[in-house]
Structure formats: C-alpha cells, structure tokens
Amino acid sequence: MKKLVLLGGGHAHIEVLRQFGLRPLDGVELVLVSPDRHTPYSGMLPGLIAGHYEFHECHIDLEPLARFAGARFVQVNATAMDPRQHRITLADGAVLDYDIVSIDVGSTPPAHGIDGAAEHAIPVRPVKSFLAAWEVLIANIQSGAVRSLTVVGGGAAGVEVLLAMQHRLSRLQLSHELRHALITDMPQLLANHAHGARATFVRNLARKNVEVHCATRIVRINAKTLIAESGTRIEADVIILATGAAAPQWLASSGIALNDKKFININKYLQSTSHSDIFAVGDCATIAGAIYPKSGVYAVRQGPPLAENLRRALRSESLIEYTPQPRALALISTGEQHAIASYGPLSFHGNWVWRWKDSIDRAFMAKYQKLPT
C-alpha cells in the first residue's frame, strides 16, 4: 500500500480531499497533516473581520472532509522534512513516512527587513492568530486604550483588512476618535490592479479619512512607532502587517529545491523540480519561469490538476500540465457590503459586485461543507 501525505489544509488540498472522497483510489493510505482543524477561506476573511460573516461561514472543518476522503487527520504542525529518507518530522516529535507528499502550507508576512516587526506588529497570517488578536484589539479600542491603527501593506490584502476593520469598528459607537493609516513602499496602492480600481480605492480611503503613505518603506517598528527608510516616524498604537508573502522558515533546511525567495520550485506538473515524489501548491510554491501573484484564486485553480496528478503519480502514470491563467478577476471588498472588481485594465464597483462576490464565495464553501452522504 502506498502512502500519500497532504501537508497543510490549504485551498488546493481541500479539493484533493473532496476529489479522493468522490473517487477513492484503492491501495492508498491518505494522511492529512494540519495544525488547525478549521481552515479559513481567504476570500471571505475581510467579511468576517467586518462582521458580515460568522466563523463557520468562512472556515472549512477539515475533520469531516478528511473522513469523507478516507484520510487520517493528524492535527499538528510539520517542522522538518528529509526527502532522502521520505520522512516528515512533526511538532510533537512523531515522524511520518511517505511515498508521495504534497505541500500546501501557505505563507507568512515577510517581516524580514523590518527590525522589530516580530515584537511590535500583528501579522495577518497565520489567520487563526490574527483573528484572536483582532478580538483583543476590539476590546482595547472600546476601552480607549487604542486610538490609532496602522496597516503596513498596500496590496489588496492590506487595503481590504484595513477597511474591514474600520467598518467593524464604526459600528461600536466609540466615545473617542480612532485614526487609521495605510503604508506601502510602492509608489501607489494596488500596483497590480486596474487604474480605475486604484482610483476608486483612493477616493474611498480619502472619504473615510484614512491616512495613506505611499513610497514609504518601513525599516523599523518600535512600540507604537514606525520608522521609514527616509527617517520619517509615524505614530500608531497598533500596527498590522499585511506585506505580501514569505515562505515558511522550515523549508530552507528541507533539502527541497527553492527559488531565490525561498519558495518551493515546482514544474508545470506542480511537482518539485528536485524531487519527483514531492508536489507543492499555493503560496508556498512557485512554478519556475512563470509569473503570477500569490493569491487564493490561483491556489483554488491548482486543486483539480493537483488531485489528478497525485492520483496519476500513485499509479505511476504520466502527469497533466497546469498553466496559471495570465490574469484573474479580483473582487476586493471595501469594508461595507460593497466591492470593486479588477480584471486586466477593466474595473467596476457597487453593492451588486459585493453580492456577486458573496454568491461566488458561498458556492465555493458549499462544496466542502455540504458533502455527499
């Protein structure tokens, strides 16, 4: 019997579990390893922060999904890999052998290059830790202990998180004014999105009195102070870090081929370029020679071809190619039940865009929450 280990409960792996549940493969032991039972769907997290969704609406329970797939669920972190011995070391000291492993463990905000970030900033990932910090932050804001909130990161994640927090806090009827700021080292916000989308967000942020600092590279974070490369100091009671994606640190010593940013190098089959029995997807991996963003949209699209290639690899069959789409539709929420769509040079916005996004997100979640019996 061959053993397939799924390392991480990311967007692509939940589809692998669903596919193996719909079409079981004889002679295979399937194991899912994840530190958390509930895996968040990134598309709905701003809505959760804003108060539009409950926890269960935007998290997938991995336990019933693993059971549906016939997988053994091991709820613990992986801390190391030895590809030569086909072994994975877990945080509890246990060791897992594998014949084939697939890695979908996500990413972390790149705090390197910002001294003091680990001590004085709250990263948006891992999501579980951020949501716990968010509940504490709400209480501190209500008590008056926090009067200013700054997000570092001018991409879609940073803008969405800031506006979602602002919307949720606006409903608390605070007795004091709360200052919001957004900082990016790029010359403009949402640099990879349509001009119309950027312009709409700039107007939206101005209307909501959000201070925006572009072309401001933060090099140090002290308690309640951000220091830019230029020497500019920006005061903030709470600092949120939403600065893109960095690879999990344990990959550096794994022996797996990595690119210059320490992400796993994979080929067009979603397979490690150095080890044919290792597959990797989502934010922790990058297809060699391809240019595409670290985005949940791409991780979701990788799910079906990954499931097929894992099935084929277990049967020693030829693999199918995956090609990331050259562009993807981005539906970016603005805090309230309103969203902006960005696709190539096109953009449009409205409450109807949020309803459209909501229907897409709910349909996606239903696939994994309402499993066949």
BELSULLIN-V579262 format. One record per residue. N is the residue number from 1. RES is the residue in one letter. D_FIRST is the distance of its C-alpha to the first C-alpha in Angstrom with 1 decimal. Layout:
BEGIN
n=N res=RES d_first=D_FIRST
n=N res=RES d_first=D_FIRST
END
This chain:
BEGIN
n=1 res=M d_first=0.0
n=2 res=K d_first=3.8
n=3 res=K d_first=6.7
n=4 res=L d_first=9.9
n=5 res=V d_first=13.0
n=6 res=L d_first=16.3
n=7 res=L d_first=19.1
n=8 res=G d_first=22.2
n=9 res=G d_first=23.3
n=10 res=G d_first=25.5
n=11 res=H d_first=26.8
n=12 res=A d_first=24.1
n=13 res=H d_first=21.1
n=14 res=I d_first=22.7
n=15 res=E d_first=22.6
n=16 res=V d_first=19.0
n=17 res=L d_first=18.3
n=18 res=R d_first=20.8
n=19 res=Q d_first=19.4
n=20 res=F d_first=15.9
n=21 res=G d_first=17.8
n=22 res=L d_first=19.9
n=23 res=R d_first=17.3
n=24 res=P d_first=13.9
n=25 res=L d_first=10.9
n=26 res=D d_first=8.7
n=27 res=G d_first=4.9
n=28 res=V d_first=5.6
n=29 res=E d_first=6.8
n=30 res=L d_first=10.3
n=31 res=V d_first=12.9
n=32 res=L d_first=16.6
n=33 res=V d_first=19.0
n=34 res=S d_first=22.7
n=35 res=P d_first=25.8
n=36 res=D d_first=27.4
n=37 res=R d_first=26.5
n=38 res=H d_first=28.9
n=39 res=T d_first=28.7
n=40 res=P d_first=32.0
n=41 res=Y d_first=32.8
n=42 res=S d_first=35.1
n=43 res=G d_first=37.2
n=44 res=M d_first=38.5
n=45 res=L d_first=39.1
n=46 res=P d_first=42.7
n=47 res=G d_first=43.4
n=48 res=L d_first=42.0
n=49 res=I d_first=44.2
n=50 res=A d_first=47.2
n=51 res=G d_first=46.8
n=52 res=H d_first=45.9
n=53 res=Y d_first=42.5
n=54 res=E d_first=41.1
n=55 res=F d_first=38.0
n=56 res=H d_first=35.8
n=57 res=E d_first=36.9
n=58 res=C d_first=35.5
n=59 res=H d_first=32.4
n=60 res=I d_first=29.0
n=61 res=D d_first=27.5
n=62 res=L d_first=23.8
n=63 res=E d_first=23.0
n=64 res=P d_first=23.5
n=65 res=L d_first=22.0
n=66 res=A d_first=18.7
n=67 res=R d_first=18.9
n=68 res=F d_first=19.6
n=69 res=A d_first=16.5
n=70 res=G d_first=14.3
n=71 res=A d_first=13.9
n=72 res=R d_first=14.7
n=73 res=F d_first=18.0
n=74 res=V d_first=19.1
n=75 res=Q d_first=22.9
n=76 res=V d_first=23.9
n=77 res=N d_first=24.9
n=78 res=A d_first=23.0
n=79 res=T d_first=25.6
n=80 res=A d_first=24.1
n=81 res=M d_first=21.5
n=82 res=D d_first=20.9
n=83 res=P d_first=19.3
n=84 res=R d_first=19.8
n=85 res=Q d_first=17.6
n=86 res=H d_first=15.2
n=87 res=R d_first=16.5
n=88 res=I d_first=18.3
n=89 res=T d_first=21.2
n=90 res=L d_first=22.3
n=91 res=A d_first=25.9
n=92 res=D d_first=25.5
n=93 res=G d_first=24.4
n=94 res=A d_first=20.7
n=95 res=V d_first=18.3
n=96 res=L d_first=14.9
n=97 res=D d_first=12.5
n=98 res=Y d_first=10.8
n=99 res=D d_first=9.5
n=100 res=I d_first=11.9
n=101 res=V d_first=14.6
n=102 res=S d_first=17.4
n=103 res=I d_first=20.8
n=104 res=D d_first=23.3
n=105 res=V d_first=25.5
n=106 res=G d_first=28.9
n=107 res=S d_first=32.0
n=108 res=T d_first=35.0
n=109 res=P d_first=38.7
n=110 res=P d_first=39.9
n=111 res=A d_first=42.4
n=112 res=H d_first=42.8
n=113 res=G d_first=46.3
n=114 res=I d_first=47.7
n=115 res=D d_first=48.9
n=116 res=G d_first=48.8
n=117 res=A d_first=46.4
n=118 res=A d_first=43.9
n=119 res=E d_first=46.7
n=120 res=H d_first=48.8
n=121 res=A d_first=46.8
n=122 res=I d_first=44.3
n=123 res=P d_first=41.3
n=124 res=V d_first=40.1
n=125 res=R d_first=36.5
n=126 res=P d_first=34.5
n=127 res=V d_first=35.6
n=128 res=K d_first=35.2
n=129 res=S d_first=37.6
n=130 res=F d_first=40.0
n=131 res=L d_first=40.3
n=132 res=A d_first=41.1
n=133 res=A d_first=43.7
n=134 res=W d_first=45.1
n=135 res=E d_first=45.9
n=136 res=V d_first=47.7
n=137 res=L d_first=49.5
n=138 res=I d_first=50.8
n=139 res=A d_first=52.3
n=140 res=N d_first=53.9
n=141 res=I d_first=55.4
n=142 res=Q d_first=56.8
n=143 res=S d_first=58.5
n=144 res=G d_first=60.0
n=145 res=A d_first=58.2
n=146 res=V d_first=56.7
n=147 res=R d_first=59.0
n=148 res=S d_first=57.3
n=149 res=L d_first=53.8
n=150 res=T d_first=52.6
n=151 res=V d_first=49.4
n=152 res=V d_first=48.6
n=153 res=G d_first=46.9
n=154 res=G d_first=48.5
n=155 res=G d_first=45.5
n=156 res=A d_first=44.4
n=157 res=A d_first=42.6
n=158 res=G d_first=45.7
n=159 res=V d_first=48.1
n=160 res=E d_first=46.0
n=161 res=V d_first=45.4
n=162 res=L d_first=49.1
n=163 res=L d_first=50.4
n=164 res=A d_first=48.0
n=165 res=M d_first=49.2
n=166 res=Q d_first=52.8
n=167 res=H d_first=52.5
n=168 res=R d_first=51.1
n=169 res=L d_first=53.8
n=170 res=S d_first=56.5
n=171 res=R d_first=56.1
n=172 res=L d_first=56.8
n=173 res=Q d_first=60.5
n=174 res=L d_first=60.8
n=175 res=S d_first=64.2
n=176 res=H d_first=63.8
n=177 res=E d_first=62.9
n=178 res=L d_first=59.5
n=179 res=R d_first=59.3
n=180 res=H d_first=56.3
n=181 res=A d_first=55.6
n=182 res=L d_first=53.0
n=183 res=I d_first=52.7
n=184 res=T d_first=51.1
n=185 res=D d_first=51.5
n=186 res=M d_first=51.5
n=187 res=P d_first=54.9
n=188 res=Q d_first=54.0
n=189 res=L d_first=51.6
n=190 res=L d_first=48.6
n=191 res=A d_first=49.1
n=192 res=N d_first=46.4
n=193 res=H d_first=47.6
n=194 res=A d_first=50.4
n=195 res=H d_first=54.0
n=196 res=G d_first=54.8
n=197 res=A d_first=52.0
n=198 res=R d_first=53.1
n=199 res=A d_first=56.7
n=200 res=T d_first=55.9
n=201 res=F d_first=54.0
n=202 res=V d_first=56.8
n=203 res=R d_first=59.3
n=204 res=N d_first=57.0
n=205 res=L d_first=56.7
n=206 res=A d_first=60.5
n=207 res=R d_first=61.3
n=208 res=K d_first=59.2
n=209 res=N d_first=60.9
n=210 res=V d_first=57.9
n=211 res=E d_first=58.9
n=212 res=V d_first=57.1
n=213 res=H d_first=57.0
n=214 res=C d_first=55.8
n=215 res=A d_first=55.6
n=216 res=T d_first=55.3
n=217 res=R d_first=52.8
n=218 res=I d_first=52.2
n=219 res=V d_first=51.8
n=220 res=R d_first=52.3
n=221 res=I d_first=51.9
n=222 res=N d_first=54.0
n=223 res=A d_first=54.5
n=224 res=K d_first=55.9
n=225 res=T d_first=56.6
n=226 res=L d_first=55.0
n=227 res=I d_first=56.4
n=228 res=A d_first=56.3
n=229 res=E d_first=56.5
n=230 res=S d_first=60.0
n=231 res=G d_first=61.0
n=232 res=T d_first=61.2
n=233 res=R d_first=60.3
n=234 res=I d_first=59.0
n=235 res=E d_first=59.1
n=236 res=A d_first=56.5
n=237 res=D d_first=55.7
n=238 res=V d_first=52.0
n=239 res=I d_first=50.0
n=240 res=I d_first=46.8
n=241 res=L d_first=44.6
n=242 res=A d_first=43.1
n=243 res=T d_first=43.1
n=244 res=G d_first=40.2
n=245 res=A d_first=36.8
n=246 res=A d_first=35.7
n=247 res=A d_first=32.2
n=248 res=P d_first=30.7
n=249 res=Q d_first=32.0
n=250 res=W d_first=28.8
n=251 res=L d_first=27.7
n=252 res=A d_first=30.6
n=253 res=S d_first=29.1
n=254 res=S d_first=25.5
n=255 res=G d_first=26.0
n=256 res=I d_first=25.0
n=257 res=A d_first=27.7
n=258 res=L d_first=30.2
n=259 res=N d_first=33.3
n=260 res=D d_first=36.8
n=261 res=K d_first=36.3
n=262 res=K d_first=33.1
n=263 res=F d_first=30.8
n=264 res=I d_first=27.5
n=265 res=N d_first=28.4
n=266 res=I d_first=26.3
n=267 res=N d_first=26.8
n=268 res=K d_first=27.4
n=269 res=Y d_first=23.7
n=270 res=L d_first=23.4
n=271 res=Q d_first=21.6
n=272 res=S d_first=22.9
n=273 res=T d_first=25.5
n=274 res=S d_first=24.4
n=275 res=H d_first=20.6
n=276 res=S d_first=18.7
n=277 res=D d_first=15.5
n=278 res=I d_first=17.8
n=279 res=F d_first=19.3
n=280 res=A d_first=22.3
n=281 res=V d_first=24.7
n=282 res=G d_first=27.7
n=283 res=D d_first=30.5
n=284 res=C d_first=28.5
n=285 res=A d_first=28.0
n=286 res=T d_first=30.5
n=287 res=I d_first=30.2
n=288 res=A d_first=32.1
n=289 res=G d_first=35.5
n=290 res=A d_first=35.3
n=291 res=I d_first=37.7
n=292 res=Y d_first=36.9
n=293 res=P d_first=37.4
n=294 res=K d_first=35.1
n=295 res=S d_first=35.1
n=296 res=G d_first=33.1
n=297 res=V d_first=34.0
n=298 res=Y d_first=32.0
n=299 res=A d_first=28.9
n=300 res=V d_first=29.0
n=301 res=R d_first=29.2
n=302 res=Q d_first=26.2
n=303 res=G d_first=23.9
n=304 res=P d_first=23.5
n=305 res=P d_first=23.0
n=306 res=L d_first=20.6
n=307 res=A d_first=18.5
n=308 res=E d_first=18.7
n=309 res=N d_first=18.0
n=310 res=L d_first=14.8
n=311 res=R d_first=13.7
n=312 res=R d_first=15.0
n=313 res=A d_first=13.7
n=314 res=L d_first=10.0
n=315 res=R d_first=11.3
n=316 res=S d_first=13.6
n=317 res=E d_first=16.6
n=318 res=S d_first=20.0
n=319 res=L d_first=20.6
n=320 res=I d_first=23.6
n=321 res=E d_first=26.4
n=322 res=Y d_first=27.7
n=323 res=T d_first=31.4
n=324 res=P d_first=33.0
n=325 res=Q d_first=36.0
n=326 res=P d_first=39.3
n=327 res=R d_first=40.6
n=328 res=A d_first=39.5
n=329 res=L d_first=41.6
n=330 res=A d_first=42.3
n=331 res=L d_first=43.7
n=332 res=I d_first=45.2
n=333 res=S d_first=46.7
n=334 res=T d_first=50.1
n=335 res=G d_first=49.9
n=336 res=E d_first=51.5
n=337 res=Q d_first=50.1
n=338 res=H d_first=50.9
n=339 res=A d_first=48.8
n=340 res=I d_first=49.3
n=341 res=A d_first=47.4
n=342 res=S d_first=47.0
n=343 res=Y d_first=45.8
n=344 res=G d_first=47.0
n=345 res=P d_first=50.8
n=346 res=L d_first=50.9
n=347 res=S d_first=51.2
n=348 res=F d_first=52.4
n=349 res=H d_first=52.5
n=350 res=G d_first=53.4
n=351 res=N d_first=52.4
n=352 res=W d_first=50.9
n=353 res=V d_first=48.5
n=354 res=W d_first=47.2
n=355 res=R d_first=46.9
n=356 res=W d_first=45.0
n=357 res=K d_first=42.7
n=358 res=D d_first=42.3
n=359 res=S d_first=41.3
n=360 res=I d_first=38.7
n=361 res=D d_first=37.2
n=362 res=R d_first=37.2
n=363 res=A d_first=35.5
n=364 res=F d_first=32.7
n=365 res=M d_first=32.2
n=366 res=A d_first=32.3
n=367 res=K d_first=29.1
n=368 res=Y d_first=27.2
n=369 res=Q d_first=29.5
n=370 res=K d_first=30.0
n=371 res=L d_first=26.5
n=372 res=P d_first=26.3
n=373 res=T d_first=26.1
END
